[in-house]
Amino acid sequence: TPPAPAPMDQHSDQGEPASATSAPPERVFYDPFEETDPFVLFIPNVMTPNGDGVNDKLVITAGEHLKALVRIFAKNGSLIFQTTDLSQQWDGLLPNGNIAEEGYYNCIVQVTDREGRPHLRTEVIRLYR
């Protein structure tokens, strides 16, 4: 029989020799998709303003709030839609009345809840024609 391997010199995080019965340290994982703010604020990531009555407008929903600011930006960074009233929904038109082209748009929503706490959400919106 071959000789047994020599024991390794193992130490715990505190510099003490690790016992054979000590459990490995617990791993803590960070989930980047886990919602840490319980305030309800939803921004859809797709809209299809084609007149069929489905997803023709960007409907943003929020819990009870005192004030809101919605801003939508084109790829070049220009502001193309802004409102402080969530019942005003972007319909896929540019400020000059032209139809926004199919593509990606950045949406930033800032809401102050009934307790005066600010909430911020961002979303990339895919506009399909």
Secondary structure, DSSP 8 states (H G I E B T S, - for coil): ----------B-TTSSB--TT----------TTS----S-EE--SEE--SSSSSS-SB--EESSEEEEEEEEE-TTS-EEEEES-TTS-B-SB-TTS-B--SEEEEEEEEEEETTS-EEEEEEEEEE--
